[in-house]
């Protein structure tokens, strides 16, 4: 188990995607999966937007906005390196402070109960805003329509 932590806010909020990036499989060994602790969290002062023509989002600074995601602990230096590669050159890893959520509210944040504030790293969009769509990335739509492709569980990728 490593001592690094990150705030993830898009495709990596799904454990199978995170496991695929960090461990090379959506079904890691128990000791690998148990090394990561994933908790709901919120990042204030940012907004999450769809990247044009892509399945994934980006975050950019935006006063008065917040992004709900996941706080992941137990990451190793190797995991962070793999996340750096996965995120690519359109993002920069930066230190942020997030609030762990003791209770998760609705999609609009109503009912969120914030707990401790923690420092971690996240990946912030560093390219021009013109490459981002105006609307927020839709977690439910991604889960419903695209997650299976990202985890290799789509029939299209099973040789069917």
N, C-alpha and C positions, 0 to 999 in steps of 0.2 A: 504494500500500500504506500502510495506516495504522499507528499506533503503539499502538493499544488492544488489549487482550486480555480474554478471557472464559472462564469455565468453564461449559460447557453439560452437562446431565445427563439430558435427556429427548428430546423430539422433535427438538431442534436438533442432537443427536449425529449425525443422518443428514445428510450433506452436501446432499442435494437439498432438504431442509426449510430448512436454514441458508441455502442459496443463494436459495431462494424468498423468504425474509424479507429478506435483505440486498440482493439484486439484482433481485427481482421475477420471477425465472424459475428453474426447476430446472436449466437448462442455460445457465449464464452464458458469456460470452466467455472464452477461455483466460486473457487478462490479468487478468480479475476473479477467477476461481477460483484462479489461481496466486498471487494476492495474499494469500490466506488459508492459513495453515499450521495443520493440525489434528493434535493428538497426544493419545494416551490419557493420562488423568491421574486422580488420586484426591483427593478432598476428605475429610479426616478431621474427625470431630466433628459430622457431619450424617447424617441418614437421608433417603432418598427414598421418598415415599409417593404413592399414587394420589390424585388429586383426584376426589371423588365425582361420578359422572355425566359424567366427562370422559375424553378419550383421553390426557391429559398428566399429568405428575407435578409434585410440589413438593418442595422440601427444607426441612427444619427442623433446628435444632440438636439434637444428640443425642450425648452423651458415649459413647464406646466404639463408635460406628458410623462407617461410611465410605461414600462414594458414588463409584462409578466413572463417569467421564464423559469429556469431551474438553476439552482446553486449546486455544483458538483464538487465534492471533495474526494481526496484519495488518489488524485491524478499524479502520475509520475512525470519526470522530465521527458521521458520517451512519449508518453501520452500527449503532452503539450506539443512536442515536435510534430507528431502525427496530426494533431488538430491544426497546427500552423500550415502544414502541407494541404490539408483538406480545405481550409478557408482560403488559401491562395493569396495572390497579390492585391486583391480588391479590398482586403481588410487588413487592419493593423491590430495586433494584440495590445490592449491597454489595461491599466489598473483602474478598477472602479469599486465603489461601495454599493452593496445591495442590501436589501432588507429581506431576511428569511421570513416566509409567511407561516404563521402559526395556524392560520385557517385561510382556505382559498375561497374567495367569493365567486360571483358570476363572471361572465366574459367581460363585462364593463368594469370589473373591480369592486362592485358593490358587495360588501361582506368580507373583503380581505381584512385579515388581522395581522398586522406587521409585528415581528418579534425583533430579534437581535440584528444589528447592522454588522456586516462582515466585509472584509476586503477580498477581492479576487480579481481575476483577469477576464476580459471578454474581447470579442472581435468587433471592432467598429469599422463601418464603411469609410473608405478614404478616397473613393473615386467621386466624380461629379454627381450631383443630385439628379441631373437629367436622366441618369440610368436607373432611377427609382420611380416606381409608380406612385401616384398620389395616395392610394388607399393602403390600409394596413394589410399585412400578410395574414391570411386566414388559416389558423391552426386546424380548425375542424375540416375545412376543405382539403388541406394537405393530407390529413389523416384518412379521409374518406376516399380521395381520388389518386393520391400519389405515393403514399407511404410504402405500399407493397413493392413499388419499383425501387425505392431506395433501400429496401431490406432484401431485395432479391427474391421476394415471395410472389411476384406477379407471374401469372401464367405465361405471359409473353417471354419471360426469361427462364422458363422451366422446360422449354423445348416442346410446348403443347401447340 
